[in-house]
Amino acid sequence: MRRARGACGIVAALLAIAIAAPARGDVEIKFGGQISSDIRYRLGGEEVPPGLSAVPFPSQQRLLKYGFSRNENLIKAQLSLTIGERVKAVADVDFVWYGYSDVNELQAETLHERVDPYRLEAHAAYIDVYKILPHVDLRIGRQVVAWGTADRFNPTSNLNSLDLSDPVLFGKPLANDMIRLDWNPWRDLIVTAVWVPIFRPAQLPRTAPLALTDPARPAPVQEDGIRLRLGQLALANPPTAVNAYTMLPEPSIENTQVGVRIAGRLLKQDVSLSYYHGRFGIPSPSFTVNGPKGVVSALVMWPRMDVLGADIAGSIDKLGGLGYFAEVGVFFPQEITYGIYNDGTGTITGHDPVTFVKQMDGSYTTKQDYPEAQRGTVIPSTPFAKYTIGVDYTFKNGFYLNFQYVHGFIDEFGAGRQGYAKAGAAVGDAPRLEERIGEYLVPTLQMKFFSDQVLVQLAGAIKIPSILDVEKKSCAVVNPLVEWAVWDATSLALGAFIFIGDHDTKFGDPAAGASEIYAKAKFTY
């Protein structure tokens, strides 16, 4: 409870300052937030053992084939304090109760934080200083810097890694500590520079570990011959267990991230050019260590990348104000290779980082002299592009349509191809191959009825079959929703998030998640 009291103390202190501040006539105070409840039931997903969960507690929060997958209640508090025209402070904090208990021994049942676990999320905690230099604004603290013009699928927005724990959101930016400068030298022209001292990885869905811990999955290498040999080795000596470990970047100057963006208007259209230097938020496999008794340790790392981006958005008056947007990012990735090692003395542990030694080029080698197989290529250094093109339009009856063509989903990275294992596949079975960067259609239709009190939404994403896939398999996710504004600031919602596709497709893969139905209640103040 100390964490909760600390958060309440911070909010109370800010409110005390806000209450005392009106003695000055140039102070503006805004306070608001939200109270909400989110209950979800999982339908037909592959059961995830507690030890593989990305969030190991609370212990009662099991991902069953059929069972409750979310039972959260949230209190959001937002405070903005502006002093004159020079300074502004913003805080945005969520206090969330999991709704599950973490009572795996009798002693835990005597602790309130185990019987009723919670977490604290800070989405914003920053200070704005306007005109710190002529035409220059400064922002320091925890913040989200969102670039791009597309709706949620933004290949140019890479400063914040994504929270992928809620599939309904298709990735929500995670706030991080940054220093941001905005320079407005002329009219609508704005030059933005951002420095991120510490890398923050993406928040993965709780089903993500299944992608590494299934022994039947094909090795994530590009070379067919190496993949075949690794499959044959695994078939001859099948693993008894697969453990996944991480190698987070060190908190050094070499691992800081930077971004620069030039934005403005050209021929009445919003345009921008951007550059980012940092890392991809989702980890990539890099090493496997074969330990005693068939225990395999898989290690992942976050690849470096440079991204050149451009986007444009506007409306076409001759088409009734049809809105359009286009956004492209050209990625220059770090090459990641796949090392195979044999360790007859023990396995890697999460508390033994010295097992691997960092080299001058940023790669890792083992401290011990293990025999190494020929390295396959996981991510080639070949540049690749991700882009989104879309339109949106509001009809006279109030219906809203948004349609996007997406080349490269939010979790896809690297040129080349990837393999999917079929349902029930054995170790060493040949995978189904397709391009790593896929093509998607993402439609959203919103309709309002009864004086805009009822919102009906039909949304989703459809994967177009890959040209490399001889079976031409497609898959999709569908997100129907009905939301009722029952009273001022209060809404109730019923919806579903349905995965459609075979086991060896992107959305049918158990690691992607399982279909859910959900009910939400929200009060905004």
C-alpha positions as CSV (number, residue, x, y, z in Angstrom):
1,M,0.0,0.0,0.0
2,R,3.0,2.3,0.3
3,R,2.9,2.8,-3.5
4,A,-0.8,3.7,-3.4
5,R,-0.2,6.1,-0.6
6,G,2.7,7.6,-2.5
7,A,0.6,8.2,-5.6
8,C,-2.2,9.7,-3.6
9,G,0.3,11.9,-1.8
10,I,1.7,13.2,-5.1
11,V,-1.9,14.0,-6.4
12,A,-2.7,15.6,-3.0
13,A,0.4,17.8,-3.2
14,L,-0.4,18.9,-6.7
15,L,-4.0,19.7,-5.6
16,A,-2.7,21.7,-2.7
17,I,-0.5,23.7,-5.0
18,A,-3.4,24.2,-7.3
19,I,-5.7,25.4,-4.5
20,A,-3.1,27.8,-3.2
21,A,-2.2,29.1,-6.7
22,P,-5.4,31.1,-7.5
23,A,-4.0,34.0,-5.4
24,R,-2.2,34.7,-8.7
25,G,-4.5,35.8,-11.5
26,D,-2.5,34.0,-14.2
27,V,-3.0,30.4,-13.0
28,E,-5.2,27.9,-14.9
29,I,-6.1,24.6,-13.3
30,K,-7.7,21.6,-15.0
31,F,-8.6,18.3,-13.2
32,G,-10.4,15.3,-14.6
33,G,-10.2,11.6,-15.1
34,Q,-12.1,8.4,-15.4
35,I,-13.5,5.5,-13.5
36,S,-14.0,2.3,-15.5
37,S,-14.5,-1.4,-15.3
38,D,-13.4,-4.0,-18.0
39,I,-14.5,-7.7,-17.8
40,R,-13.4,-10.2,-20.5
41,Y,-14.1,-13.8,-21.2
42,R,-11.7,-15.9,-23.3
43,L,-13.0,-18.3,-25.9
44,G,-11.1,-21.4,-27.1
45,G,-7.6,-20.1,-26.7
46,E,-4.6,-22.3,-26.0
47,E,-4.0,-22.5,-22.3
48,V,-0.9,-20.6,-21.1
49,P,0.8,-22.1,-18.0
50,P,1.5,-19.6,-15.2
51,G,5.2,-19.9,-15.6
52,L,5.1,-18.7,-19.2
53,S,2.9,-15.6,-18.5
54,A,4.5,-12.3,-19.4
55,V,3.1,-11.0,-16.1
56,P,3.8,-13.8,-13.5
57,F,1.4,-12.4,-10.9
58,P,-1.3,-12.5,-9.8
59,S,-1.3,-16.2,-9.7
60,Q,-5.1,-16.5,-10.1
61,Q,-4.9,-14.7,-13.4
62,R,-4.6,-17.8,-15.5
63,L,-5.1,-17.8,-19.3
64,L,-7.4,-20.8,-19.7
65,K,-8.9,-22.2,-22.9
66,Y,-12.2,-20.9,-21.6
67,G,-12.1,-18.5,-18.7
68,F,-12.0,-14.9,-17.6
69,S,-9.0,-13.1,-19.1
70,R,-9.5,-9.6,-17.6
71,N,-11.3,-8.3,-14.6
72,E,-9.8,-4.8,-14.2
73,N,-11.1,-1.7,-12.5
74,L,-9.4,1.6,-13.1
75,I,-9.3,5.1,-11.6
76,K,-7.6,7.7,-13.8
77,A,-6.5,11.1,-12.5
78,Q,-5.4,13.9,-14.8
79,L,-4.1,17.2,-13.6
80,S,-2.9,20.2,-15.6
81,L,-1.5,23.4,-14.0
82,T,-0.6,26.3,-16.2
83,I,1.1,29.4,-14.9
84,G,0.8,32.4,-17.2
85,E,2.1,31.8,-20.7
86,R,5.4,30.3,-19.7
87,V,5.0,27.1,-17.7
88,K,2.7,24.1,-17.7
89,A,2.8,20.9,-15.6
90,V,0.8,17.8,-16.6
91,A,0.2,14.5,-14.7
92,D,-1.9,11.5,-16.0
93,V,-1.9,8.5,-13.7
94,D,-3.9,5.2,-13.7
95,F,-4.5,3.1,-10.6
96,V,-5.6,-0.3,-11.7
97,W,-6.9,-3.3,-9.7
98,Y,-6.2,-6.6,-11.4
99,G,-9.3,-8.2,-10.0
100,Y,-7.5,-11.5,-9.3
101,S,-5.8,-12.7,-6.1
102,D,-2.2,-13.8,-5.8
103,V,-2.7,-16.3,-3.0
104,N,-0.4,-19.3,-3.7
105,E,0.5,-19.9,0.0
106,L,-1.3,-19.3,3.3
107,Q,1.1,-16.4,4.2
108,A,0.0,-14.5,1.1
109,E,-3.6,-14.5,2.3
110,T,-2.6,-12.3,5.2
111,L,-1.3,-9.6,2.9
112,H,-3.7,-7.1,1.4
113,E,-1.5,-6.5,-1.7
114,R,-1.6,-10.2,-2.5
115,V,-5.3,-10.8,-1.9
116,D,-6.2,-7.7,-3.9
117,P,-3.2,-6.9,-6.3
118,Y,-2.9,-3.6,-8.1
119,R,-0.6,-1.6,-10.3
120,L,0.2,2.1,-11.0
121,E,0.7,3.4,-14.5
122,A,1.9,6.9,-15.3
123,H,1.0,8.0,-18.8
124,A,2.3,11.6,-18.4
125,A,4.4,13.5,-15.8
126,Y,6.1,16.3,-17.6
127,I,6.8,20.1,-17.5
128,D,6.4,22.4,-20.4
129,V,8.5,25.6,-20.5
130,Y,7.4,27.9,-23.4
131,K,9.7,30.3,-25.1
132,I,12.7,29.1,-23.2
133,L,14.6,30.6,-26.2
134,P,13.1,32.6,-29.0
135,H,10.5,30.4,-30.8
136,V,11.7,27.4,-28.8
137,D,9.5,25.3,-26.4
138,L,10.9,22.7,-24.0
139,R,9.2,19.6,-22.5
140,I,10.9,17.4,-19.9
141,G,9.5,14.3,-18.3
142,R,7.4,11.2,-19.0
143,Q,5.5,11.7,-22.2
144,V,4.3,10.3,-25.5
145,V,5.6,11.7,-28.8
146,A,3.3,10.5,-31.5
147,W,4.3,11.1,-35.1
148,G,2.5,10.3,-38.3
149,T,-1.0,10.8,-39.9
150,A,-2.4,7.3,-40.1
151,D,-4.9,5.8,-37.6
152,R,-2.9,3.6,-35.1
153,F,-0.7,2.1,-37.8
154,N,2.2,4.6,-37.8
155,P,5.5,3.4,-39.2
156,T,7.1,6.8,-38.6
157,S,6.2,6.9,-34.8
158,N,9.0,4.9,-33.1
159,L,10.0,7.0,-30.1
160,N,7.5,5.2,-27.8
161,S,7.3,1.5,-27.8
162,L,3.8,0.0,-27.8
163,D,1.7,-1.6,-25.2
164,L,0.3,-4.7,-26.9
165,S,-1.3,-6.2,-23.9
166,D,-4.8,-5.1,-25.0
167,P,-5.5,-6.4,-28.6
168,V,-8.6,-4.2,-28.9
169,L,-6.3,-1.1,-29.0
170,F,-3.9,-2.5,-31.8
171,G,-1.0,-1.1,-29.8
172,K,-1.0,1.9,-27.4
173,P,2.1,4.1,-27.0
174,L,3.9,3.6,-23.7
175,A,5.1,6.8,-22.1
176,N,8.8,7.2,-21.5
177,D,11.1,9.8,-20.0
178,M,12.2,12.2,-22.7
179,I,13.5,15.7,-23.5
180,R,11.7,17.4,-26.3
181,L,12.4,20.7,-28.1
182,D,10.0,22.3,-30.6
183,W,11.3,25.2,-32.7
184,N,8.8,27.3,-34.7
185,P,11.0,29.5,-36.9
186,W,8.3,30.5,-39.4
187,R,4.5,30.2,-39.7
188,D,3.4,26.5,-39.6
189,L,6.9,25.2,-39.8
190,I,7.9,23.2,-36.7
191,V,11.2,21.4,-36.1
192,T,11.0,18.8,-33.3
193,A,14.0,17.1,-31.6
194,V,13.6,14.4,-29.0
195,W,16.2,12.6,-26.9
196,V,15.3,9.4,-25.0
197,P,18.0,8.5,-22.4
198,I,16.7,5.0,-21.5
199,F,15.1,2.5,-23.9
200,R,11.8,1.0,-22.7
201,P,10.7,-2.2,-24.4
202,A,7.2,-3.0,-25.6
203,Q,4.6,-4.5,-23.3
204,L,3.9,-7.9,-24.9
205,P,0.6,-9.8,-24.6
206,R,0.5,-12.5,-22.0
207,T,0.4,-15.1,-24.8
208,A,3.6,-13.9,-26.4
209,P,6.0,-16.4,-24.7
210,L,4.2,-19.2,-26.6
211,A,6.1,-18.0,-29.7
212,L,9.4,-19.1,-28.1
213,T,8.5,-22.0,-25.9
214,D,6.8,-24.3,-28.5
215,P,9.6,-26.8,-29.5
216,A,7.7,-27.5,-32.8
217,R,8.1,-23.9,-34.1
218,P,10.6,-23.5,-37.0
219,A,13.9,-21.8,-36.3
220,P,13.5,-18.1,-37.1
221,V,16.3,-18.1,-39.7
222,Q,16.1,-17.1,-43.4
223,E,18.3,-19.8,-44.8
224,D,16.3,-22.9,-45.7
225,G,19.3,-25.3,-45.4
226,I,20.1,-24.1,-41.9
227,R,16.5,-24.2,-40.8
228,L,16.2,-27.8,-42.1
229,R,19.4,-28.8,-40.2
230,L,18.3,-27.2,-37.0
231,G,14.9,-29.0,-37.3
232,Q,16.7,-32.3,-37.9
233,L,18.9,-31.7,-34.8
234,A,15.8,-30.9,-32.7
235,L,14.0,-34.0,-34.0
236,A,17.0,-36.2,-33.0
237,N,17.3,-34.5,-29.6
238,P,13.9,-33.0,-28.8
239,P,13.9,-30.4,-26.0
240,T,12.2,-31.3,-22.8
241,A,11.6,-27.6,-22.0
242,V,12.3,-24.2,-23.5
243,N,13.0,-21.2,-21.3
244,A,13.2,-17.6,-22.7
245,Y,15.5,-14.9,-21.4
246,T,16.2,-11.3,-22.4
247,M,19.2,-9.1,-23.0
248,L,18.0,-5.5,-22.4
249,P,20.2,-2.7,-23.7
250,E,22.6,-1.3,-21.1
251,P,21.7,2.2,-19.8
252,S,24.6,3.9,-21.7
253,I,25.0,6.8,-24.0
254,E,25.4,4.4,-26.9
255,N,21.9,3.1,-26.3
256,T,20.1,6.4,-26.1
257,Q,17.4,7.2,-28.8
258,V,17.0,10.3,-30.8
259,G,14.4,11.6,-33.2
260,V,14.1,14.7,-35.5
261,R,11.0,15.8,-37.3
262,I,10.2,18.7,-39.7
263,A,6.5,19.4,-40.1
264,G,4.4,22.1,-41.8
265,R,1.8,22.8,-44.5
266,L,2.4,22.5,-48.2
267,L,-0.4,23.4,-50.7
268,K,-2.8,23.3,-47.8
269,Q,-1.8,19.8,-46.9
270,D,-0.1,18.6,-43.6
271,V,3.3,17.1,-44.4
272,S,6.3,16.0,-42.4
273,L,9.7,14.4,-42.7
274,S,11.3,12.5,-39.8
275,Y,14.3,10.5,-38.7
276,Y,14.7,8.1,-35.8
277,H,17.7,6.3,-34.4
278,G,17.1,3.7,-31.7
279,R,15.7,0.2,-31.4
280,F,12.6,-1.8,-32.3
281,G,10.4,-2.3,-29.3
282,I,9.6,-6.0,-29.8
283,P,12.5,-8.4,-29.2
284,S,14.0,-10.8,-31.7
285,P,15.5,-14.3,-31.1
286,S,19.3,-14.3,-31.2
287,F,20.8,-17.2,-29.2
288,T,19.9,-20.7,-28.2
289,V,21.8,-22.7,-25.6
290,N,21.3,-26.4,-25.3
291,G,21.6,-27.4,-21.7
292,P,21.6,-30.6,-19.8
293,K,18.6,-33.0,-19.7
294,G,17.2,-31.4,-22.9
295,V,16.5,-28.0,-21.4
296,V,16.9,-25.2,-24.0
297,S,17.5,-21.6,-23.2
298,A,16.4,-19.1,-25.8
299,L,17.7,-15.5,-25.6
300,V,16.2,-12.5,-27.3
301,M,17.4,-9.0,-27.9
302,W,16.1,-5.7,-29.3
303,P,17.5,-4.9,-32.7
304,R,18.9,-1.4,-33.5
305,M,17.3,0.5,-36.4
306,D,17.3,3.8,-38.2
307,V,14.1,5.0,-39.8
308,L,13.5,7.7,-42.4
309,G,9.8,8.7,-42.4
310,A,7.4,10.9,-44.4
311,D,3.7,11.5,-44.2
312,I,0.9,13.7,-45.7
313,A,-2.7,14.3,-44.8
314,G,-5.5,16.5,-46.0
315,S,-9.0,16.6,-47.5
316,I,-10.4,16.7,-51.0
317,D,-13.1,19.3,-51.3
318,K,-14.3,18.0,-54.7
319,L,-15.1,14.7,-53.1
320,G,-17.2,16.2,-50.4
321,G,-14.4,16.7,-47.9
322,L,-13.0,13.1,-48.2
323,G,-10.0,12.9,-45.8
324,Y,-6.9,11.1,-46.8
325,F,-3.6,10.2,-45.3
326,A,-0.4,8.4,-46.3
327,E,2.6,7.5,-44.2
328,V,5.8,5.6,-45.0
329,G,8.9,4.6,-43.0
330,V,12.0,3.2,-44.5
331,F,13.8,1.0,-41.9
332,F,17.6,0.3,-41.8
333,P,17.9,-2.6,-39.3
334,Q,20.7,-4.1,-37.4
335,E,21.6,-7.6,-38.7
336,I,20.6,-10.3,-36.1
337,T,22.1,-13.8,-36.5
338,Y,21.1,-17.0,-34.7
339,G,23.8,-18.6,-32.6
340,I,23.5,-22.2,-31.3
341,Y,25.6,-23.3,-28.3
342,N,26.0,-26.5,-26.3
343,D,26.3,-26.1,-22.5
344,G,26.9,-29.3,-20.7
345,T,27.5,-27.6,-17.3
346,G,24.3,-25.6,-16.8
347,T,21.8,-23.3,-18.4
348,I,21.5,-19.6,-18.7
349,T,19.7,-17.8,-15.9
350,G,18.2,-14.4,-15.8
351,H,20.6,-13.5,-13.0
352,D,23.8,-14.4,-14.9
353,P,24.3,-11.7,-17.6
354,V,28.1,-12.3,-17.7
355,T,27.5,-15.5,-19.5
356,F,27.5,-13.4,-22.7
357,V,30.2,-10.8,-23.5
358,K,29.3,-7.7,-25.6
359,Q,31.5,-7.1,-28.6
360,M,32.5,-3.7,-30.1
361,D,29.9,-4.1,-32.9
362,G,27.1,-4.5,-30.3
363,S,26.8,-8.3,-30.8
364,Y,27.2,-10.8,-28.0
365,T,29.4,-13.9,-27.7
366,T,29.6,-16.5,-25.0
367,K,32.2,-16.2,-22.4
368,Q,32.7,-20.0,-22.4
369,D,34.2,-21.7,-25.4
370,Y,31.0,-23.5,-26.7
371,P,31.0,-25.1,-30.1
372,E,28.9,-22.9,-32.4
373,A,26.8,-24.0,-35.3
374,Q,26.8,-22.0,-38.5
375,R,24.8,-18.9,-37.8
376,G,21.6,-18.4,-39.7
377,T,20.2,-14.9,-40.4
378,V,17.2,-13.9,-38.2
379,I,17.0,-10.2,-39.4
380,P,19.1,-9.3,-42.5
381,S,20.5,-5.8,-42.7
382,T,18.4,-5.3,-45.9
383,P,16.4,-2.0,-45.7
384,F,12.6,-2.5,-45.9
385,A,9.6,-0.2,-45.9
386,K,6.3,-0.1,-43.9
387,Y,3.5,2.2,-45.0
388,T,-0.1,3.0,-44.5
389,I,-2.5,4.6,-47.0
390,G,-6.1,5.5,-46.0
391,V,-9.2,7.6,-46.3
392,D,-11.9,8.6,-43.9
393,Y,-15.3,10.2,-44.5
394,T,-18.3,11.2,-42.4
395,F,-21.6,10.7,-44.2
396,K,-24.6,13.1,-43.9
397,N,-26.5,10.6,-41.7
398,G,-23.5,10.7,-39.3
399,F,-22.0,7.4,-40.3
400,Y,-18.2,7.4,-40.2
401,L,-16.0,5.2,-42.4
402,N,-12.2,4.8,-42.1
403,F,-10.4,2.4,-44.5
404,Q,-6.6,1.7,-44.4
405,Y,-4.2,-0.3,-46.5
406,V,-1.4,-1.4,-44.3
407,H,2.0,-2.8,-45.5
408,G,3.6,-4.0,-42.3
409,F,1.7,-4.7,-39.1
410,I,2.7,-3.1,-35.8
411,D,4.7,-6.2,-34.7
412,E,6.4,-7.0,-38.1
413,F,10.1,-6.2,-38.6
414,G,12.8,-7.1,-41.1
415,A,13.0,-8.2,-44.7
416,G,12.8,-11.8,-45.8
417,R,10.3,-14.4,-44.7
418,Q,9.0,-16.3,-41.7
419,G,7.7,-19.8,-41.0
420,Y,4.5,-20.9,-39.2
421,A,4.0,-24.4,-37.6
422,K,0.8,-26.2,-38.3
423,A,-1.5,-27.3,-35.5
424,G,-0.2,-30.5,-34.0
425,A,3.1,-30.2,-35.8
426,A,6.0,-32.3,-34.5
427,V,9.6,-31.1,-34.0
428,G,11.3,-30.8,-37.4
429,D,8.2,-30.7,-39.5
430,A,8.4,-28.3,-42.5
431,P,6.8,-24.9,-41.8
432,R,4.5,-22.9,-44.0
433,L,6.5,-19.8,-45.3
434,E,5.3,-16.3,-46.1
435,E,6.7,-12.8,-46.3
436,R,7.7,-11.3,-43.0
437,I,6.1,-7.9,-43.9
438,G,2.5,-8.6,-44.7
439,E,-0.4,-6.7,-46.4
440,Y,-3.6,-5.9,-44.6
441,L,-6.9,-4.2,-45.1
442,V,-8.2,-2.4,-42.0
443,P,-11.8,-1.1,-42.2
444,T,-13.7,0.7,-39.5
445,L,-17.4,1.7,-39.7
446,Q,-19.1,3.6,-36.9
447,M,-22.9,4.3,-36.9
448,K,-24.8,6.3,-34.3
449,F,-28.5,6.0,-33.5
450,F,-31.1,7.4,-31.1
451,S,-29.7,11.0,-31.1
452,D,-26.1,9.7,-31.0
453,Q,-26.8,7.8,-27.7
454,V,-25.9,4.4,-29.2
455,L,-22.7,3.8,-31.2
456,V,-22.4,0.6,-33.3
457,Q,-18.9,-0.1,-34.6
458,L,-17.7,-2.8,-37.0
459,A,-13.9,-2.9,-37.2
460,G,-11.1,-5.4,-37.9
461,A,-8.1,-6.3,-39.9
462,I,-7.8,-8.7,-42.9
463,K,-4.5,-10.2,-43.9
464,I,-4.0,-10.6,-47.7
465,P,-2.4,-14.0,-48.6
466,S,1.3,-13.7,-49.1
467,I,2.7,-14.2,-52.6
468,L,5.2,-16.7,-51.1
469,D,2.5,-18.8,-49.6
470,V,1.6,-21.7,-51.9
471,E,-1.6,-22.4,-49.8
472,K,-2.7,-18.7,-50.1
473,K,-4.0,-18.6,-46.5
474,S,-5.7,-15.6,-45.2
475,C,-6.7,-14.6,-41.6
476,A,-8.5,-11.8,-39.8
477,V,-9.5,-10.2,-36.6
478,V,-13.0,-8.7,-36.2
479,N,-14.0,-6.2,-33.5
480,P,-17.8,-5.6,-33.2
481,L,-18.9,-3.1,-30.5
482,V,-22.1,-1.6,-29.2
483,E,-21.7,1.4,-26.8
484,W,-24.6,3.1,-25.1
485,A,-24.3,6.6,-23.6
486,V,-26.8,6.0,-20.8
487,W,-26.3,9.4,-19.2
488,D,-24.0,12.4,-19.2
489,A,-20.4,11.2,-19.0
490,T,-21.5,7.6,-18.5
491,S,-21.4,4.7,-21.0
492,L,-21.8,1.0,-21.2
493,A,-20.3,-1.2,-23.9
494,L,-20.5,-4.8,-25.1
495,G,-18.0,-6.1,-27.7
496,A,-15.9,-8.9,-29.0
497,F,-12.5,-9.4,-30.4
498,I,-12.5,-12.5,-32.7
499,F,-9.5,-14.2,-34.2
500,I,-10.2,-16.0,-37.5
501,G,-7.6,-18.2,-39.1
502,D,-5.8,-21.5,-39.0
503,H,-3.1,-22.3,-36.4
504,D,-0.3,-21.5,-38.9
505,T,-1.5,-18.0,-39.7
506,K,-0.8,-14.7,-38.1
507,F,-4.1,-14.2,-36.3
508,G,-4.7,-17.9,-35.8
509,D,-1.4,-18.4,-34.0
510,P,-1.9,-19.1,-30.3
511,A,0.8,-16.6,-29.5
512,A,-1.3,-13.8,-31.0
513,G,-4.1,-14.4,-28.4
514,A,-7.6,-15.8,-28.4
515,S,-11.0,-14.6,-29.1
516,E,-12.7,-12.6,-26.3
517,I,-16.1,-11.1,-25.4
518,Y,-16.1,-8.1,-23.1
519,A,-18.2,-5.7,-21.2
520,K,-17.1,-2.2,-20.2
521,A,-18.5,0.6,-18.0
522,K,-17.0,4.1,-18.0
523,F,-17.6,7.3,-16.2
524,T,-15.6,10.4,-17.2
525,Y,-15.3,13.4,-14.9
